[in-house]
């Protein structure tokens, strides 16, 4: 089986929730929390990684990506990331991820 590397982006929103912060990945429905927005995003990255591994093991990653509009591209330049404030206490993050595709 041949392998190739692909890249994709995910959109996450982090915002204040009581005394802490919560971050959610819009495409995957994954949620995590933390004491700061940065910690919530770090925790979200860990949860996303676990979710992606589980999807891959179940053979469901391609279907979930397709259903949620996640496009895998060949070049890292096509999958740029950024973070910006979108309101008081609310931050949107576009994060770049790498995936190994088995063809």
C-alpha angles and dihedrals in degrees: 000000000000121000130205133176121243134178132217138175130228128197119224132179123205124191143161115277114182108302094346142035134261127205125196132190106224097204098046102030090233118152134191137166139212145165090262133025089250091054091047090053091047090050090046090054089055092049091047090053091052091047093049092050090051092048091049093049090049092047090239103113096095092049094047091048091049093048092048099042096249108155122200112214131191099231130060088217089065091055103056122170133214143163126215140164112252100179143341107317092353126111130183120206128192106198129193120223135183125223133183111227120205113212 
